[in-house]
């Protein structure tokens, strides 16, 4: 398992944070997600055999938010 912090831009309410959480949690290989609205990030723990950073960032983007 790999733990990574992803900066997430464009979140401005709890609904936004929950949308990012749902998008990331739905990916195969994600074992945990903690989204911080105040810190503008998502801490993700994942199995690199199933998912990688490009797919994680795409899920955030598809939910309507930006990453760096």
KOLTOR-233757 format. One record per atom (N, C-alpha, C): residue number from 1; atom name; x, y, z; residue in one letter. Coordinates in Angstrom, 2 decimals. Layout:
<sites>
<site keke="NUM" marro="CA" xx="X" yy="Y" zz="Z" koltor="A"/>
...
</sites>
This chain:
<sites>
<site keke="1" marro="N" xx="0.84" yy="-1.19" zz="0.00" koltor="X"/>
<site keke="1" marro="CA" xx="0.00" yy="0.00" zz="0.00" koltor="X"/>
<site keke="1" marro="C" xx="0.88" yy="1.25" zz="0.00" koltor="X"/>
<site keke="2" marro="N" xx="0.40" yy="2.25" zz="-0.70" koltor="X"/>
<site keke="2" marro="CA" xx="1.09" yy="3.53" zz="-0.79" koltor="X"/>
<site keke="2" marro="C" xx="0.16" yy="4.61" zz="-0.25" koltor="X"/>
<site keke="3" marro="N" xx="0.69" yy="5.52" zz="0.53" koltor="X"/>
<site keke="3" marro="CA" xx="-0.07" yy="6.67" zz="1.02" koltor="X"/>
<site keke="3" marro="C" xx="0.45" yy="7.92" zz="0.32" koltor="X"/>
<site keke="4" marro="N" xx="-0.47" yy="8.73" zz="-0.17" koltor="X"/>
<site keke="4" marro="CA" xx="-0.10" yy="9.92" zz="-0.93" koltor="X"/>
<site keke="4" marro="C" xx="-1.07" yy="11.05" zz="-0.61" koltor="X"/>
<site keke="5" marro="N" xx="-0.56" yy="12.26" zz="-0.51" koltor="X"/>
<site keke="5" marro="CA" xx="-1.41" yy="13.44" zz="-0.35" koltor="X"/>
<site keke="5" marro="C" xx="-1.56" yy="14.10" zz="-1.71" koltor="X"/>
<site keke="6" marro="N" xx="-2.81" yy="14.32" zz="-2.10" koltor="X"/>
<site keke="6" marro="CA" xx="-3.14" yy="14.96" zz="-3.37" koltor="X"/>
<site keke="6" marro="C" xx="-3.75" yy="16.32" zz="-3.05" koltor="X"/>
<site keke="7" marro="N" xx="-3.19" yy="17.39" zz="-3.56" koltor="X"/>
<site keke="7" marro="CA" xx="-3.79" yy="18.72" zz="-3.39" koltor="X"/>
<site keke="7" marro="C" xx="-5.03" yy="18.80" zz="-4.28" koltor="X"/>
<site keke="8" marro="N" xx="-6.11" yy="19.31" zz="-3.71" koltor="X"/>
<site keke="8" marro="CA" xx="-7.38" yy="19.42" zz="-4.43" koltor="X"/>
<site keke="8" marro="C" xx="-7.83" yy="20.87" zz="-4.38" koltor="X"/>
<site keke="9" marro="N" xx="-8.03" yy="21.47" zz="-5.54" koltor="X"/>
<site keke="9" marro="CA" xx="-8.42" yy="22.87" zz="-5.64" koltor="X"/>
<site keke="9" marro="C" xx="-9.85" yy="22.99" zz="-6.13" koltor="X"/>
<site keke="10" marro="N" xx="-10.57" yy="23.97" zz="-5.59" koltor="X"/>
<site keke="10" marro="CA" xx="-11.94" yy="24.22" zz="-6.02" koltor="X"/>
<site keke="10" marro="C" xx="-12.99" yy="23.77" zz="-5.02" koltor="X"/>
<site keke="11" marro="N" xx="-12.57" yy="23.11" zz="-3.94" koltor="X"/>
<site keke="11" marro="CA" xx="-13.53" yy="22.71" zz="-2.91" koltor="X"/>
<site keke="11" marro="C" xx="-13.82" yy="23.93" zz="-2.03" koltor="X"/>
<site keke="12" marro="N" xx="-15.13" yy="24.19" zz="-1.79" koltor="X"/>
<site keke="12" marro="CA" xx="-15.46" yy="25.31" zz="-0.91" koltor="X"/>
<site keke="12" marro="C" xx="-16.58" yy="25.01" zz="0.07" koltor="X"/>
<site keke="13" marro="N" xx="-17.00" yy="23.75" zz="0.15" koltor="X"/>
<site keke="13" marro="CA" xx="-18.03" yy="23.37" zz="1.12" koltor="X"/>
<site keke="13" marro="C" xx="-17.91" yy="21.87" zz="1.42" koltor="X"/>
<site keke="14" marro="N" xx="-18.64" yy="21.43" zz="2.43" koltor="X"/>
<site keke="14" marro="CA" xx="-18.59" yy="20.01" zz="2.81" koltor="X"/>
<site keke="14" marro="C" xx="-19.10" yy="19.11" zz="1.68" koltor="X"/>
<site keke="15" marro="N" xx="-20.06" yy="19.59" zz="0.92" koltor="X"/>
<site keke="15" marro="CA" xx="-20.56" yy="18.80" zz="-0.22" koltor="X"/>
<site keke="15" marro="C" xx="-19.42" yy="18.53" zz="-1.21" koltor="X"/>
<site keke="16" marro="N" xx="-18.59" yy="19.54" zz="-1.44" koltor="X"/>
<site keke="16" marro="CA" xx="-17.44" yy="19.37" zz="-2.34" koltor="X"/>
<site keke="16" marro="C" xx="-16.52" yy="18.27" zz="-1.82" koltor="X"/>
<site keke="17" marro="N" xx="-16.19" yy="18.34" zz="-0.53" koltor="X"/>
<site keke="17" marro="CA" xx="-15.30" yy="17.35" zz="0.06" koltor="X"/>
<site keke="17" marro="C" xx="-15.89" yy="15.95" zz="-0.03" koltor="X"/>
<site keke="18" marro="N" xx="-17.20" yy="15.83" zz="0.18" koltor="X"/>
<site keke="18" marro="CA" xx="-17.86" yy="14.53" zz="0.09" koltor="X"/>
<site keke="18" marro="C" xx="-17.85" yy="14.02" zz="-1.35" koltor="X"/>
<site keke="19" marro="N" xx="-17.98" yy="14.91" zz="-2.31" koltor="X"/>
<site keke="19" marro="CA" xx="-17.93" yy="14.51" zz="-3.72" koltor="X"/>
<site keke="19" marro="C" xx="-16.56" yy="13.93" zz="-4.07" koltor="X"/>
<site keke="20" marro="N" xx="-15.51" yy="14.58" zz="-3.60" koltor="X"/>
<site keke="20" marro="CA" xx="-14.15" yy="14.08" zz="-3.84" koltor="X"/>
<site keke="20" marro="C" xx="-13.96" yy="12.74" zz="-3.14" koltor="X"/>
<site keke="21" marro="N" xx="-14.44" yy="12.63" zz="-1.90" koltor="X"/>
<site keke="21" marro="CA" xx="-14.33" yy="11.38" zz="-1.16" koltor="X"/>
<site keke="21" marro="C" xx="-15.02" yy="10.24" zz="-1.91" koltor="X"/>
<site keke="22" marro="N" xx="-16.24" yy="10.48" zz="-2.37" koltor="X"/>
<site keke="22" marro="CA" xx="-16.98" yy="9.45" zz="-3.12" koltor="X"/>
<site keke="22" marro="C" xx="-16.26" yy="9.06" zz="-4.40" koltor="X"/>
<site keke="23" marro="N" xx="-15.75" yy="10.05" zz="-5.12" koltor="X"/>
<site keke="23" marro="CA" xx="-15.07" yy="9.77" zz="-6.39" koltor="X"/>
<site keke="23" marro="C" xx="-13.84" yy="8.89" zz="-6.16" koltor="X"/>
<site keke="24" marro="N" xx="-13.07" yy="9.21" zz="-5.13" koltor="X"/>
<site keke="24" marro="CA" xx="-11.86" yy="8.44" zz="-4.86" koltor="X"/>
<site keke="24" marro="C" xx="-12.17" yy="7.07" zz="-4.26" koltor="X"/>
<site keke="25" marro="N" xx="-13.13" yy="7.03" zz="-3.36" koltor="X"/>
<site keke="25" marro="CA" xx="-13.49" yy="5.76" zz="-2.72" koltor="X"/>
<site keke="25" marro="C" xx="-14.04" yy="4.74" zz="-3.70" koltor="X"/>
<site keke="26" marro="N" xx="-14.58" yy="5.21" zz="-4.80" koltor="X"/>
<site keke="26" marro="CA" xx="-15.16" yy="4.30" zz="-5.78" koltor="X"/>
<site keke="26" marro="C" xx="-14.11" yy="3.59" zz="-6.64" koltor="X"/>
<site keke="27" marro="N" xx="-12.87" yy="4.06" zz="-6.61" koltor="X"/>
<site keke="27" marro="CA" xx="-11.82" yy="3.45" zz="-7.42" koltor="X"/>
<site keke="27" marro="C" xx="-11.36" yy="2.13" zz="-6.83" koltor="X"/>
<site keke="28" marro="N" xx="-11.19" yy="1.14" zz="-7.69" koltor="X"/>
<site keke="28" marro="CA" xx="-10.65" yy="-0.14" zz="-7.24" koltor="X"/>
<site keke="28" marro="C" xx="-9.21" yy="0.06" zz="-6.80" koltor="X"/>
<site keke="29" marro="N" xx="-8.88" yy="-0.49" zz="-5.63" koltor="X"/>
<site keke="29" marro="CA" xx="-7.53" yy="-0.40" zz="-5.13" koltor="X"/>
<site keke="29" marro="C" xx="-7.33" yy="0.67" zz="-4.07" koltor="X"/>
<site keke="30" marro="N" xx="-8.34" yy="1.53" zz="-3.87" koltor="X"/>
<site keke="30" marro="CA" xx="-8.25" yy="2.55" zz="-2.83" koltor="X"/>
<site keke="30" marro="C" xx="-8.68" yy="1.91" zz="-1.51" koltor="X"/>
<site keke="31" marro="N" xx="-7.81" yy="2.00" zz="-0.51" koltor="X"/>
<site keke="31" marro="CA" xx="-8.18" yy="1.41" zz="0.78" koltor="X"/>
<site keke="31" marro="C" xx="-8.65" yy="2.45" zz="1.79" koltor="X"/>
<site keke="32" marro="N" xx="-8.19" yy="3.70" zz="1.66" koltor="X"/>
<site keke="32" marro="CA" xx="-8.72" yy="4.75" zz="2.54" koltor="X"/>
<site keke="32" marro="C" xx="-8.56" yy="6.12" zz="1.89" koltor="X"/>
<site keke="33" marro="N" xx="-9.49" yy="7.00" zz="2.25" koltor="X"/>
<site keke="33" marro="CA" xx="-9.48" yy="8.38" zz="1.75" koltor="X"/>
<site keke="33" marro="C" xx="-9.86" yy="9.29" zz="2.92" koltor="X"/>
<site keke="34" marro="N" xx="-9.08" yy="10.34" zz="3.11" koltor="X"/>
<site keke="34" marro="CA" xx="-9.42" yy="11.39" zz="4.07" koltor="X"/>
<site keke="34" marro="C" xx="-9.30" yy="12.71" zz="3.32" koltor="X"/>
<site keke="35" marro="N" xx="-10.43" yy="13.40" zz="3.17" koltor="X"/>
<site keke="35" marro="CA" xx="-10.45" yy="14.67" zz="2.45" koltor="X"/>
<site keke="35" marro="C" xx="-10.53" yy="15.81" zz="3.47" koltor="X"/>
<site keke="36" marro="N" xx="-9.66" yy="16.79" zz="3.32" koltor="X"/>
<site keke="36" marro="CA" xx="-9.67" yy="17.97" zz="4.18" koltor="X"/>
<site keke="36" marro="C" xx="-10.12" yy="19.18" zz="3.38" koltor="X"/>
<site keke="37" marro="N" xx="-11.30" yy="19.68" zz="3.71" koltor="X"/>
<site keke="37" marro="CA" xx="-11.80" yy="20.89" zz="3.06" koltor="X"/>
<site keke="37" marro="C" xx="-10.92" yy="22.08" zz="3.42" koltor="X"/>
<site keke="38" marro="N" xx="-10.56" yy="22.19" zz="4.70" koltor="X"/>
<site keke="38" marro="CA" xx="-9.75" yy="23.31" zz="5.17" koltor="X"/>
<site keke="38" marro="C" xx="-8.34" yy="23.28" zz="4.57" koltor="X"/>
<site keke="39" marro="N" xx="-7.75" yy="22.09" zz="4.50" koltor="X"/>
<site keke="39" marro="CA" xx="-6.40" yy="21.95" zz="3.98" koltor="X"/>
<site keke="39" marro="C" xx="-6.32" yy="21.83" zz="2.48" koltor="X"/>
<site keke="40" marro="N" xx="-7.48" yy="21.64" zz="1.84" koltor="X"/>
<site keke="40" marro="CA" xx="-7.55" yy="21.50" zz="0.37" koltor="X"/>
<site keke="40" marro="C" xx="-6.72" yy="20.33" zz="-0.14" koltor="X"/>
<site keke="41" marro="N" xx="-6.88" yy="19.16" zz="0.52" koltor="X"/>
<site keke="41" marro="CA" xx="-6.15" yy="17.97" zz="0.08" koltor="X"/>
<site keke="41" marro="C" xx="-6.95" yy="16.72" zz="0.35" koltor="X"/>
<site keke="42" marro="N" xx="-6.49" yy="15.64" zz="-0.27" koltor="X"/>
<site keke="42" marro="CA" xx="-7.02" yy="14.30" zz="0.01" koltor="X"/>
<site keke="42" marro="C" xx="-5.83" yy="13.39" zz="0.29" koltor="X"/>
<site keke="43" marro="N" xx="-5.87" yy="12.73" zz="1.43" koltor="X"/>
<site keke="43" marro="CA" xx="-4.88" yy="11.71" zz="1.74" koltor="X"/>
<site keke="43" marro="C" xx="-5.46" yy="10.38" zz="1.29" koltor="X"/>
<site keke="44" marro="N" xx="-4.74" yy="9.71" zz="0.41" koltor="X"/>
<site keke="44" marro="CA" xx="-5.23" yy="8.49" zz="-0.21" koltor="X"/>
<site keke="44" marro="C" xx="-4.24" yy="7.35" zz="0.05" koltor="X"/>
<site keke="45" marro="N" xx="-4.77" yy="6.21" zz="0.47" koltor="X"/>
<site keke="45" marro="CA" xx="-3.96" yy="5.01" zz="0.59" koltor="X"/>
<site keke="45" marro="C" xx="-4.48" yy="4.04" zz="-0.46" koltor="X"/>
<site keke="46" marro="N" xx="-3.55" yy="3.52" zz="-1.28" koltor="X"/>
<site keke="46" marro="CA" xx="-3.99" yy="2.70" zz="-2.41" koltor="X"/>
<site keke="46" marro="C" xx="-3.00" yy="1.58" zz="-2.71" koltor="X"/>
<site keke="47" marro="N" xx="-3.50" yy="0.60" zz="-3.44" koltor="X"/>
<site keke="47" marro="CA" xx="-2.70" yy="-0.53" zz="-3.90" koltor="X"/>
<site keke="47" marro="C" xx="-2.27" yy="-0.23" zz="-5.33" koltor="X"/>
<site keke="48" marro="N" xx="-0.98" yy="-0.04" zz="-5.52" koltor="X"/>
<site keke="48" marro="CA" xx="-0.46" yy="0.34" zz="-6.84" koltor="X"/>
<site keke="48" marro="C" xx="-0.67" yy="-0.74" zz="-7.90" koltor="X"/>
<site keke="49" marro="N" xx="-1.06" yy="-1.94" zz="-7.50" koltor="X"/>
<site keke="49" marro="CA" xx="-1.35" yy="-2.99" zz="-8.48" koltor="X"/>
<site keke="49" marro="C" xx="-2.70" yy="-2.77" zz="-9.16" koltor="X"/>
<site keke="50" marro="N" xx="-3.53" yy="-1.89" zz="-8.58" koltor="X"/>
<site keke="50" marro="CA" xx="-4.87" yy="-1.66" zz="-9.12" koltor="X"/>
<site keke="50" marro="C" xx="-5.10" yy="-0.25" zz="-9.62" koltor="X"/>
<site keke="51" marro="N" xx="-4.43" yy="0.73" zz="-9.01" koltor="X"/>
<site keke="51" marro="CA" xx="-4.69" yy="2.13" zz="-9.36" koltor="X"/>
<site keke="51" marro="C" xx="-3.41" yy="2.93" zz="-9.14" koltor="X"/>
<site keke="52" marro="N" xx="-3.28" yy="4.01" zz="-9.90" koltor="X"/>
<site keke="52" marro="CA" xx="-2.11" yy="4.88" zz="-9.77" koltor="X"/>
<site keke="52" marro="C" xx="-2.52" yy="6.34" zz="-9.69" koltor="X"/>
<site keke="53" marro="N" xx="-1.54" yy="7.19" zz="-9.53" koltor="X"/>
<site keke="53" marro="CA" xx="-1.79" yy="8.63" zz="-9.40" koltor="X"/>
<site keke="53" marro="C" xx="-2.55" yy="9.20" zz="-10.60" koltor="X"/>
<site keke="54" marro="N" xx="-2.24" yy="8.81" zz="-11.84" koltor="X"/>
<site keke="54" marro="CA" xx="-3.02" yy="9.38" zz="-12.96" koltor="X"/>
<site keke="54" marro="C" xx="-4.52" yy="9.09" zz="-12.84" koltor="X"/>
<site keke="55" marro="N" xx="-4.88" yy="7.87" zz="-12.43" koltor="X"/>
<site keke="55" marro="CA" xx="-6.30" yy="7.52" zz="-12.28" koltor="X"/>
<site keke="55" marro="C" xx="-6.93" yy="8.27" zz="-11.10" koltor="X"/>
<site keke="56" marro="N" xx="-6.16" yy="8.43" zz="-10.04" koltor="X"/>
<site keke="56" marro="CA" xx="-6.65" yy="9.15" zz="-8.87" koltor="X"/>
<site keke="56" marro="C" xx="-6.91" yy="10.61" zz="-9.22" koltor="X"/>
<site keke="57" marro="N" xx="-5.98" yy="11.24" zz="-9.92" koltor="X"/>
<site keke="57" marro="CA" xx="-6.15" yy="12.64" zz="-10.32" koltor="X"/>
<site keke="57" marro="C" xx="-7.30" yy="12.78" zz="-11.32" koltor="X"/>
<site keke="58" marro="N" xx="-7.48" yy="11.81" zz="-12.18" koltor="X"/>
<site keke="58" marro="CA" xx="-8.59" yy="11.85" zz="-13.14" koltor="X"/>
<site keke="58" marro="C" xx="-9.92" yy="11.77" zz="-12.42" koltor="X"/>
<site keke="59" marro="N" xx="-10.01" yy="10.95" zz="-11.38" koltor="X"/>
<site keke="59" marro="CA" xx="-11.26" yy="10.85" zz="-10.62" koltor="X"/>
<site keke="59" marro="C" xx="-11.59" yy="12.18" zz="-9.95" koltor="X"/>
<site keke="60" marro="N" xx="-10.59" yy="12.87" zz="-9.43" koltor="X"/>
<site keke="60" marro="CA" xx="-10.81" yy="14.20" zz="-8.83" koltor="X"/>
<site keke="60" marro="C" xx="-11.28" yy="15.17" zz="-9.90" koltor="X"/>
<site keke="61" marro="N" xx="-10.63" yy="15.14" zz="-11.05" koltor="X"/>
<site keke="61" marro="CA" xx="-10.99" yy="16.01" zz="-12.17" koltor="X"/>
<site keke="61" marro="C" xx="-12.41" yy="15.72" zz="-12.66" koltor="X"/>
<site keke="62" marro="N" xx="-12.74" yy="14.45" zz="-12.79" koltor="X"/>
<site keke="62" marro="CA" xx="-14.08" yy="14.07" zz="-13.24" koltor="X"/>
<site keke="62" marro="C" xx="-15.16" yy="14.50" zz="-12.25" koltor="X"/>
<site keke="63" marro="N" xx="-14.78" yy="14.64" zz="-10.98" koltor="X"/>
<site keke="63" marro="CA" xx="-15.73" yy="15.12" zz="-9.96" koltor="X"/>
<site keke="63" marro="C" xx="-15.88" yy="16.64" zz="-10.00" koltor="X"/>
<site keke="64" marro="N" xx="-15.03" yy="17.30" zz="-10.80" koltor="X"/>
<site keke="64" marro="CA" xx="-15.18" yy="18.75" zz="-10.98" koltor="X"/>
<site keke="64" marro="C" xx="-14.16" yy="19.60" zz="-10.25" koltor="X"/>
<site keke="65" marro="N" xx="-13.07" yy="18.98" zz="-9.80" koltor="X"/>
<site keke="65" marro="CA" xx="-12.06" yy="19.70" zz="-9.04" koltor="X"/>
<site keke="65" marro="C" xx="-10.70" yy="19.55" zz="-9.69" koltor="X"/>
<site keke="66" marro="N" xx="-9.74" yy="20.37" zz="-9.27" koltor="X"/>
<site keke="66" marro="CA" xx="-8.42" yy="20.36" zz="-9.88" koltor="X"/>
<site keke="66" marro="C" xx="-7.38" yy="19.80" zz="-8.92" koltor="X"/>
<site keke="67" marro="N" xx="-6.33" yy="19.23" zz="-9.48" koltor="X"/>
<site keke="67" marro="CA" xx="-5.16" yy="18.78" zz="-8.71" koltor="X"/>
<site keke="67" marro="C" xx="-3.95" yy="19.46" zz="-9.31" koltor="X"/>
<site keke="68" marro="N" xx="-2.80" yy="19.31" zz="-8.65" koltor="X"/>
<site keke="68" marro="CA" xx="-1.59" yy="19.90" zz="-9.23" koltor="X"/>
<site keke="68" marro="C" xx="-0.76" yy="18.87" zz="-9.94" koltor="X"/>
</sites>
